[in-house]
Amino acid sequence: GTPEGHKIHLHGKADEAPGHDTGDIVIAVKEKEHPRFMRKGADLYLNREISLAEALTGFRMVVPHLDGRKLVIKSKPGEILKPQKGGLTLKAVEGAGMPIHQDPFKFGNLFLVLAVKFPEALDPTAMGELRRLLGAPEHPSQDEDEGDEDAELQDIDPFESSKTGVKVGGEAYDEDEGDGSGGAACQQQ
């Protein structure tokens, strides 16, 4: 559990030379990056992906720990894992992190950073049953009138969209300039 940058001093263990005091050896701890775990103090962080079905109904995963043991991590029965800001869910296994420096009987926590993977598409025949199971209303909007226009959502890049129709070097109301004829005028009262 030794933290990054911690220095270990070995007094009087350096090379000896006649007529000189024996020096000290100083070892500075440098943390090695791990391919799966990230460390912050005594806490460990592990990124994992779970399916939407697992987020709704529960999951079980085996995590090989740094000390060689395998942790079987399960979500609480009945708990729904909801993504927070940034689209991730953060859960923890208490006491499954690194030993706390100079207190080897206490441990930090292991945080699971969970990304919920949504399906690319659903079978249209299963959608009605899924809506019923999840409690979605049969008719999403009651305030539709005959003659209303249907509109379908699309994936559009907002940055590319903002470039459409932009005049280079012009002012927003250049077309309003002129002799003033043909346009609507405000009436003075």
Phi, psi and chi 1 to 4 in degrees:
 res  aa     phi    psi   chi1   chi2   chi3   chi4
   1 GLY       -   15.3      -      -      -      -
   2 THR   -68.2  129.7  -55.0      -      -      -
   3 PRO   -78.3  161.0   25.6  -31.0      -      -
   4 GLU   -56.5  134.6  168.2   84.4   17.7      -
   5 GLY    84.6   -5.9      -      -      -      -
   6 HIS   -63.8  139.4  178.1   74.4      -      -
   7 LYS  -110.1  132.5  -67.1 -177.6  179.0  174.4
   8 ILE  -107.6  121.5  -58.7  168.2      -      -
   9 HIS  -102.5  126.9  -65.3  -91.9      -      -
  10 LEU  -112.0   96.3  -57.2  173.4      -      -
  11 HIS   -69.8  130.8  -61.0  -73.9      -      -
  12 GLY    71.0   21.2      -      -      -      -
  13 LYS  -107.4    3.4  -60.6  -67.4 -177.9 -177.9
  14 ALA   -80.4 -177.4      -      -      -      -
  15 ASP   -58.8  144.4  -73.5  -21.1      -      -
  16 GLU  -101.3  145.6  -64.1 -179.2   20.7      -
  17 ALA  -141.9  140.6      -      -      -      -
  18 PRO   -59.4  133.3  -14.9   21.9      -      -
  19 GLY    82.0    4.3      -      -      -      -
  20 HIS  -125.3  150.1  -63.3  -63.4      -      -
  21 ASP   -71.2  146.1  -70.0  -24.8      -      -
  22 THR   -72.3  132.6  -54.5      -      -      -
  23 GLY   -83.4  177.8      -      -      -      -
  24 ASP  -102.6  153.2  -62.8  -21.6      -      -
  25 ILE  -103.1  130.7  -65.0  176.8      -      -
  26 VAL  -119.0  122.0  178.6      -      -      -
  27 ILE  -109.4  123.2  -59.2  168.5      -      -
  28 ALA  -101.2  126.8      -      -      -      -
  29 VAL   -78.2  128.7  174.8      -      -      -
  30 LYS  -118.4  122.3  177.0   79.6  173.4  141.8
  31 GLU   -74.7  134.2 -144.0  173.4  -85.5      -
  32 LYS   -94.7  132.4 -177.1  178.9  177.5 -176.7
  33 GLU   -66.9  138.7 -165.0  170.6  -55.0      -
  34 HIS  -105.2  144.2 -166.0  -87.4      -      -
  35 PRO   -68.7  -23.1   17.1  -24.8      -      -
  36 ARG  -114.6  -40.2  -72.3  175.3  -56.7  161.8
  37 PHE   -99.9  144.6  -67.5   97.1      -      -
  38 MET  -118.4  138.2 -177.7 -178.9   71.4      -
  39 ARG  -109.1  136.3  179.2  179.8  179.0 -177.0
  40 LYS  -134.0  103.6  -74.3 -171.6  178.4  177.5
  41 GLY    64.8 -126.7      -      -      -      -
  42 ALA   -93.3   -1.8      -      -      -      -
  43 ASP   -91.1  147.4  -66.4  -29.4      -      -
  44 LEU  -114.6  146.7  -67.8  174.1      -      -
  45 TYR  -123.9  136.7  -71.5   79.2      -      -
  46 LEU  -133.7  124.5  177.4   64.0      -      -
  47 ASN   -87.8  131.6  -68.8  -46.6      -      -
  48 ARG  -141.8  154.1  -76.7  -67.9  172.2  100.3
  49 GLU  -111.4  136.8 -169.8  174.5   84.9      -
  50 ILE  -127.0  157.2   60.1  172.2      -      -
  51 SER   -79.1  164.5   68.5      -      -      -
  52 LEU   -61.3  -39.5  176.5   58.9      -      -
  53 ALA   -60.4  -41.2      -      -      -      -
  54 GLU   -67.7  -36.8  -70.8  173.5  -51.8      -
  55 ALA   -64.7  -32.7      -      -      -      -
  56 LEU   -88.2  -33.5  -65.7  173.1      -      -
  57 THR  -114.5   -6.3   63.1      -      -      -
  58 GLY   110.2  159.0      -      -      -      -
  59 PHE  -143.9  164.2   70.6   88.8      -      -
  60 ARG  -142.0  129.1  179.5 -179.2 -178.0  -86.0
  61 MET  -141.0  148.1   67.9  174.4   66.3      -
  62 VAL  -102.2  125.1  177.7      -      -      -
  63 VAL  -117.0  113.7  174.6      -      -      -
  64 PRO   -69.0  122.0   -9.9   20.6      -      -
  65 HIS   -86.9  164.9 -158.4  -77.6      -      -
  66 LEU   -61.9  -29.7  -67.0  171.6      -      -
  67 ASP   -87.2    7.2   59.8    9.4      -      -
  68 GLY    97.8  -18.8      -      -      -      -
  69 ARG   -78.5  161.9   64.3 -168.9  161.3  127.3
  70 LYS  -111.6  126.3  -70.0 -176.6  178.6 -180.0
  71 LEU   -97.4  127.9  -64.4  175.8      -      -
  72 VAL   -96.5  107.6  179.1      -      -      -
  73 ILE  -103.4  127.9  -59.2  173.3      -      -
  74 LYS  -126.2  144.7  -62.4  177.3 -103.1 -174.3
  75 SER   -77.3  160.1   57.4      -      -      -
  76 LYS   -68.5  137.9  -69.0  179.4 -176.0  175.5
  77 PRO   -58.9  131.4  -21.7   31.1      -      -
  78 GLY    84.9   -8.6      -      -      -      -
  79 GLU   -81.5  133.6  178.6 -178.1   26.6      -
  80 ILE  -101.6  126.5  -65.9  175.9      -      -
  81 LEU   -88.6  111.5  -59.8  175.9      -      -
  82 LYS  -103.6  127.7  -59.2  172.2 -169.1  161.7
  83 PRO   -61.1  140.6  -21.3   32.1      -      -
  84 GLN   -96.5 -165.7  -55.6  -59.8  -46.5      -
  85 LYS   -55.7  137.5  -73.5 -175.8  179.6  177.6
  86 GLY    88.5   -3.2      -      -      -      -
  87 GLY    80.8    9.6      -      -      -      -
  88 LEU  -114.1  156.9  -59.1  172.1      -      -
  89 THR  -115.6  134.7  -59.7      -      -      -
  90 LEU  -114.9  120.1 -169.8   65.3      -      -
  91 LYS  -128.3  160.1  -67.6  -56.9 -137.2  179.4
  92 ALA  -135.7  150.6      -      -      -      -
  93 VAL  -108.9  109.9  178.7      -      -      -
  94 GLU   -64.8  133.6 -172.0  175.1    6.5      -
  95 GLY    75.5   12.9      -      -      -      -
  96 ALA  -106.4   18.8      -      -      -      -
  97 GLY   -93.4 -148.1      -      -      -      -
  98 MET   -85.4  154.9  -63.0  -67.3  -69.6      -
  99 PRO   -61.6  144.5  -14.6   24.0      -      -
 100 ILE   -77.7  132.2  -67.4  175.1      -      -
 101 HIS   -55.2  129.2 -177.4   62.2      -      -
 102 GLN    65.4   17.4  -63.3 -178.8  -18.7      -
 103 ASP  -149.5   70.6 -165.4   -6.9      -      -
 104 PRO   -67.0   -4.2   25.7  -32.8      -      -
 105 PHE   -97.0   -1.0  -61.7  105.3      -      -
 106 LYS  -116.3  145.4  -70.1 -174.7 -179.7  177.0
 107 PHE  -129.9  153.3  -68.0   81.1      -      -
 108 GLY   -74.4 -169.6      -      -      -      -
 109 ASN  -109.7  157.1  -60.4  -51.1      -      -
 110 LEU  -104.0  116.1  169.5   61.1      -      -
 111 PHE   -99.3  129.4  -72.7   92.8      -      -
 112 LEU   -97.7  123.1  -70.3  179.3      -      -
 113 VAL   -99.8  103.8 -178.3      -      -      -
 114 LEU  -101.2  127.5  -58.3  169.5      -      -
 115 ALA  -105.6  125.7      -      -      -      -
 116 VAL   -87.6  121.7  178.5      -      -      -
 117 LYS   -92.3  118.7 -175.6  176.1 -167.5  -75.3
 118 PHE   -87.5  149.0  -77.4   75.8      -      -
 119 PRO   -66.9  151.8   19.4  -25.6      -      -
 120 GLU   -69.0  -36.3  -65.9  -64.4  -37.7      -
 121 ALA  -157.1  165.0      -      -      -      -
 122 LEU  -122.8  149.1  -70.6  174.2      -      -
 123 ASP   -66.6  121.1  179.7   -2.3      -      -
 124 PRO   -56.2  -29.7  -23.0   31.4      -      -
 125 THR   -70.4  -24.6   58.9      -      -      -
 126 ALA   -90.0  -12.1      -      -      -      -
 127 MET   -64.7  -39.3  -70.5  174.5   70.1      -
 128 GLY   -62.2  -44.3      -      -      -      -
 129 GLU   -66.0  -40.3 -179.5   67.0    9.3      -
 130 LEU   -64.7  -41.8 -172.5   57.4      -      -
 131 ARG   -61.2  -41.9  -70.8 -179.3   63.8   80.0
 132 ARG   -64.6  -45.7 -175.6 -172.8   69.2   73.2
 133 LEU   -64.2  -34.8  -71.1  170.2      -      -
 134 LEU   -89.4   -2.1  -64.9  175.5      -      -
 135 GLY    79.0   25.0      -      -      -      -
 136 ALA   -75.5  145.7      -      -      -      -
 137 PRO   -65.4  147.8   18.3  -25.1      -      -
 138 GLU   -65.5  -41.7  -70.9 -160.2   26.1      -
 139 HIS  -115.8  104.4  -59.3  -71.7      -      -
 140 PRO   -55.0  -33.8  -14.3   19.6      -      -
 141 SER  -130.7  123.3  179.7      -      -      -
 142 GLN   -87.7  -12.6  -57.9  -62.0  -28.2      -
 143 ASP   -98.2   30.7   32.8  -28.8      -      -
 144 GLU   -83.9  138.8  -70.7 -177.9   21.5      -
 145 ASP  -116.7  155.5  -66.3  -36.1      -      -
 146 GLU   -63.8  137.9 -167.9  166.6  -36.1      -
 147 GLY    94.8   -9.2      -      -      -      -
 148 ASP   -64.6  148.6  -73.1   -9.5      -      -
 149 GLU   -89.1  130.7 -176.7  178.9  -17.9      -
 150 ASP   -80.6  138.8  -75.1  -20.0      -      -
 151 ALA  -133.6  136.1      -      -      -      -
 152 GLU  -111.4  137.9 -169.4  171.7  -64.8      -
 153 LEU   -70.9  145.3  -68.6  172.8      -      -
 154 GLN  -131.1  160.4  -57.9  -69.3  -35.8      -
 155 ASP   -90.6  112.7  -69.0  -37.1      -      -
 156 ILE  -131.4  132.4  -61.5  174.2      -      -
 157 ASP   -74.0  116.6 -177.9  -17.5      -      -
 158 PRO   -64.4  -28.7   18.6  -25.9      -      -
 159 PHE   -71.5  -40.6  -62.3  108.5      -      -
 160 GLU   -68.9  -38.4  -70.3  -60.9  -42.9      -
 161 SER   -62.9  -37.2  178.4      -      -      -
 162 SER   -67.7  -18.4   68.0      -      -      -
 163 LYS   -82.9  -17.7  -64.1  176.7 -174.2  174.6
 164 THR   -69.7  130.4  -53.8      -      -      -
 165 GLY    76.8   11.7      -      -      -      -
 166 VAL   -86.7  124.7  173.7      -      -      -
 167 LYS   -81.7  128.6  -81.6  176.4  120.2  178.0
 168 VAL   -80.9  125.3  178.2      -      -      -
 169 GLY    80.1    1.4      -      -      -      -
 170 GLY  -101.9  165.2      -      -      -      -
 171 GLU   -93.6  159.2  -68.2  -65.9  -38.2      -
 172 ALA   -59.0  -34.0      -      -      -      -
 173 TYR  -119.3   34.6  -63.2  103.8      -      -
 174 ASP   -57.6  -36.9  -81.5   -9.8      -      -
 175 GLU   -68.7  -15.3   66.4  -86.4    5.3      -
 176 ASP   -81.7  -13.3  -69.8  -14.0      -      -
 177 GLU   -75.5  152.2  -68.4  179.5    4.8      -
 178 GLY   150.9 -153.7      -      -      -      -
 179 ASP   -85.6   -3.0   62.4    2.3      -      -
 180 GLY    89.4   -6.3      -      -      -      -
 181 SER   -82.0  151.2   61.8      -      -      -
 182 GLY    85.0   -6.3      -      -      -      -
 183 GLY  -105.1  165.3      -      -      -      -
 184 ALA   -77.0  140.7      -      -      -      -
 185 ALA  -116.5  150.1      -      -      -      -
 186 CYS   -81.4  135.5  -67.3      -      -      -
 187 GLN   -84.1  132.9 -166.6  107.0   24.0      -
 188 GLN   -81.1  142.7  -65.8  -71.7  -27.0      -
 189 GLN  -109.1      -  -67.9 -174.5    3.6      -
